[in-house]
Amino acid sequence: MSTIATHTEQRDSPYALTHLDALESEAVHIIREVAGEFERPVILFSGGKDSIVMLHLALKAFTPAPVPFSLLHVDTGHNFPEVLDLRDRTVAEHGLRLYVAKVQDYIDDGRLRERPDGLRNPLQTVPLTEAISGHRFDAVFGGGRRDEEKARAKERVFSLRDEFSQWDPRRQRPELWQLYNGRHAPGEHVRVFPLSNWTELDVWQYIAREKIELPSIYFAHDREVFRRNGMWLTAGEWGGPKAAEPVETRTVRYRTVGDMSCTGAVDSDATTLDAVITEIAASRLTERGATRADDKMSEAAMEDRKREGYF
């Protein structure tokens, strides 16, 4: 039998995996691997689409048993109410434990200082790293994907952090044949990225297939926004808008969700999953490159923060 015929039979086989099945299978394998290798894993859960998909995969990985991990959210204090509402409803629905590290607490007691530009995403590193060390988490799941940003494209699925939660690209470990090395010294931990090989389009197609609920801001809606540095930002107490930045009502949606101070909206009329998928398929800009102010501070902004302990 020729090679061509063999490949054709594999494609036509009722047991062949679709690309979403393959991605799901890989992610579930990674999540179960962590459960087997580590003592105190935790899932970073903000209520954004990637963390929601990651939690959905964890629920699938262990059903009918409960998820054996806690959740952790670093709250900047400038989060979108729609996102926090879904975060809390999801936690309650599945009976999960959620730890919340608040940037505002660190500002109030002087451990952090408010930035002049109002951005709080860069301030998340200290609350995150102290929550990890304080709760003795040895594996931390993140929803980062390689297609989002070039610094994230450098990371392995299992990414070692030293005792100061810092990342050294030179300490990357090979991951041949889906073999993941979770070995770490006391005080170190591993960041784990089950969605590394997914794209933004894969995430949306999976959400549509699995009928996963998302915050309403991911779909087109009327919102009061103002223009800054080429992005539509949400007006709020965080420091926007300034006198020369008029507020207007536009029909927009969000491709990615950080907080109000750094996450830009995009003009859109996509009110359904199918419409969003069509829009993403036609886009030539990554979601972070198009809509995240914290990634525009410098050419290496994300990599610099990752070295310091940020996700």
C-alpha positions in Angstrom: 0.0 0.0 0.0 1.4 3.4 -0.9 2.1 6.2 1.6 -0.5 8.4 0.0 -3.2 5.8 0.4 -2.3 5.2 4.0 -2.5 9.0 4.8 -5.9 9.1 3.0 -7.2 6.3 5.1 -6.1 8.0 8.3 -7.9 11.2 7.4 -11.1 9.3 6.5 -11.0 7.1 9.7 -13.8 7.8 12.2 -11.2 7.5 14.9 -8.9 10.3 13.6 -8.5 13.3 15.9 -9.5 16.8 14.7 -6.9 19.5 15.4 -9.1 20.7 18.4 -9.2 17.1 19.7 -5.4 16.9 19.5 -4.9 20.2 21.3 -7.4 19.2 24.0 -5.7 15.8 24.4 -2.3 17.4 24.8 -3.6 20.0 27.4 -5.3 17.3 29.4 -2.1 15.2 29.4 -0.1 18.2 30.7 -2.6 18.9 33.4 -2.7 15.3 34.6 1.1 15.2 34.4 1.3 18.2 36.8 -1.2 16.5 39.2 1.2 13.5 39.3 4.5 15.3 39.7 3.7 18.2 42.0 2.4 18.7 45.5 0.7 22.1 45.5 -0.3 23.2 42.0 -2.5 26.3 41.4 -4.4 27.6 38.4 -4.1 31.4 37.6 -7.8 32.3 37.0 -8.9 35.8 36.1 -12.2 35.1 34.4 -10.6 35.9 31.0 -11.1 33.5 28.0 -7.8 31.7 28.2 -8.1 31.0 32.0 -11.7 29.9 31.5 -10.6 27.4 28.8 -7.8 26.2 31.0 -10.2 25.5 33.9 -12.6 23.8 31.5 -9.8 21.5 30.5 -8.9 20.8 34.1 -12.5 19.9 34.8 -12.5 17.5 31.9 -9.2 16.0 33.0 -10.5 14.9 36.4 -14.2 14.4 36.0 -16.1 12.9 37.8 -13.7 13.8 40.6 -13.2 17.4 41.6 -10.3 19.5 40.3 -7.4 18.9 42.7 -6.1 22.4 42.4 -6.9 25.8 43.9 -7.2 29.0 41.8 -5.3 32.2 42.2 -6.1 35.7 40.8 -3.9 38.8 41.1 -6.5 41.6 41.2 -5.2 45.0 40.1 -8.3 46.8 41.4 -9.0 48.1 37.9 -10.6 44.9 36.5 -13.8 44.9 34.4 -16.9 44.1 36.5 -18.2 41.7 33.9 -15.1 39.6 34.2 -15.0 39.5 38.0 -18.7 38.5 38.0 -18.1 35.5 35.8 -14.9 34.6 37.8 -16.9 34.5 41.1 -19.9 32.6 39.5 -17.6 30.0 38.0 -15.8 29.4 41.4 -19.1 29.0 43.2 -20.6 26.7 40.5 -17.7 24.2 40.8 -17.0 24.6 44.5 -13.5 25.7 44.0 -11.1 27.6 46.3 -10.0 31.0 45.0 -7.1 33.0 46.5 -7.0 36.7 45.5 -3.9 38.8 45.8 -4.8 42.5 45.6 -2.5 45.1 44.2 -4.5 47.7 46.1 -3.4 46.1 49.5 0.2 46.5 48.4 -0.3 50.2 47.5 -2.2 50.9 50.7 0.6 49.6 53.0 3.5 51.1 50.9 4.9 48.0 49.4 4.1 49.2 46.0 3.7 52.8 44.6 1.1 53.8 42.1 2.5 54.5 38.6 2.1 58.0 37.1 0.5 56.5 34.0 -2.1 54.6 36.0 -1.0 51.2 34.7 -1.3 48.5 37.3 -0.6 45.4 35.3 3.2 45.9 35.7 2.5 46.0 39.5 1.2 42.5 39.6 4.6 40.8 39.8 5.2 41.3 43.5 1.7 40.2 44.7 2.0 37.2 42.4 5.4 36.0 43.5 4.6 36.6 47.2 1.3 34.6 46.8 3.2 31.8 45.2 5.8 31.6 47.9 3.4 32.3 50.7 1.1 29.5 49.8 4.1 27.2 48.8 2.7 26.6 45.3 5.2 24.5 43.3 3.4 24.5 40.0 1.5 27.5 38.6 -0.8 27.1 35.5 -0.9 30.0 33.2 -3.0 30.6 30.0 -0.1 32.0 28.0 0.1 30.9 24.3 3.1 31.1 22.0 1.2 33.0 19.3 0.5 35.9 21.6 3.9 37.6 22.0 7.5 36.8 21.1 8.7 36.4 24.7 5.9 33.9 25.3 6.9 32.0 22.2 10.3 31.3 23.8 8.9 29.4 26.8 8.6 25.7 27.2 5.4 24.1 28.5 7.2 23.5 31.8 9.1 26.7 32.6 11.3 26.7 35.6 11.4 29.7 38.0 14.2 30.2 40.6 13.7 30.9 44.3 13.0 34.6 43.4 10.4 33.6 40.8 12.6 34.8 38.0 12.9 33.3 34.6 16.2 32.6 32.9 15.7 31.6 29.2 19.1 29.8 29.3 17.6 27.3 31.8 15.0 26.0 29.4 14.7 22.2 29.3 14.1 20.1 26.2 10.6 18.7 25.9 11.0 15.9 23.3 8.1 13.5 22.8 6.0 15.4 25.3 8.3 14.5 28.2 8.1 17.2 30.8 10.7 17.7 33.5 9.2 19.1 36.7 12.4 18.7 38.8 13.0 21.8 41.0 15.0 22.7 44.1 13.4 23.9 47.3 12.0 27.4 46.8 11.8 27.1 43.0 8.6 26.4 41.2 7.5 25.6 37.6 5.1 27.7 35.5 3.0 25.4 33.3 1.3 26.5 30.0 -1.2 23.9 28.7 -2.3 26.2 25.9 1.2 26.9 24.6 0.5 25.4 21.2 -3.0 26.9 20.8 -3.7 30.0 18.7 -6.3 32.7 19.4 -8.5 31.1 16.7 -8.1 27.6 18.2 -9.3 29.0 21.6 -12.4 30.6 20.0 -13.2 27.5 18.0 -12.9 25.4 21.1 -15.1 27.8 23.1 -17.8 27.5 20.3 -17.5 23.7 20.2 -17.7 23.3 24.0 -20.3 26.0 24.5 -18.2 27.7 27.2 -19.6 30.8 28.8 -17.6 34.0 28.5 -17.8 37.5 29.9 -20.1 39.7 27.8 -17.3 42.2 27.0 -15.7 39.7 24.5 -18.7 40.4 22.2 -19.7 43.6 20.5 -21.5 46.1 22.8 -21.9 49.9 23.2 -19.3 51.3 25.6 -18.0 54.7 26.6 -14.3 54.8 25.5 -11.6 57.3 24.7 -8.6 57.2 22.4 -5.0 56.9 23.8 -1.9 55.7 22.0 -4.0 54.3 19.2 -6.3 52.3 21.4 -9.9 52.6 22.7 -9.7 52.5 26.5 -12.5 52.4 29.0 -13.1 55.5 31.1 -12.6 55.0 34.8 -11.1 56.2 38.1 -7.8 54.6 37.2 -6.6 57.8 35.4 -8.5 58.2 32.2 -9.5 60.2 30.3 -7.4 63.3 30.4 -8.8 66.7 29.4 -7.8 66.4 25.8 -9.3 62.9 25.5 -13.0 63.1 24.7 -15.2 60.2 25.7 -17.5 58.7 23.0 -19.8 55.8 22.8 -18.7 53.2 20.3 -19.7 49.6 19.4 -16.6 47.6 20.5 -15.5 44.3 21.9 -12.4 43.0 23.7 -10.0 40.4 22.2 -8.0 40.0 25.5 -8.7 41.1 29.0 -6.3 42.6 31.5 -7.6 45.6 33.3 -9.1 48.9 32.3 -5.8 50.8 32.4 -4.1 48.7 29.7 -6.6 46.8 27.7 -7.9 48.3 24.5 -11.1 47.6 22.8 -11.5 47.1 19.0 -14.3 48.4 16.8 -16.5 45.4 16.0 -20.1 44.3 15.3 -19.3 40.6 16.2 -22.1 39.7 18.7 -21.9 35.9 18.2 -19.3 33.3 18.5 -19.4 32.6 14.7 -19.0 36.3 14.0 -16.0 36.6 16.4 -14.3 33.5 14.8 -14.8 35.0 11.3 -13.3 38.3 12.6 -10.3 36.6 14.2 -9.6 34.5 11.1 -9.3 37.7 9.1 -7.1 39.5 11.6 -3.4 40.0 10.9 -2.5 41.4 14.4 -2.1 39.4 17.5 -4.5 40.1 20.3 -1.8 41.5 22.7 0.0 43.4 19.9 -3.2 45.2 19.0 -4.8 45.8 22.3 -2.4 45.8 25.3 -0.8 49.0 26.4 1.5 47.3 28.9 3.2 45.4 26.0 3.9 48.7 24.1 6.2 50.2 26.8 9.3 48.8 25.1 10.3 46.3 22.5 11.2 43.8 25.2 8.5 44.8 27.8 7.0 41.3 28.2 10.4 39.5 28.4 11.7 42.0 31.0 8.7 41.4 33.2 8.9 37.6 32.7 12.5 37.7 33.9 11.3 39.5 37.1 8.6 37.0 37.8 5.5 38.1 35.8 3.6 35.6 33.6 
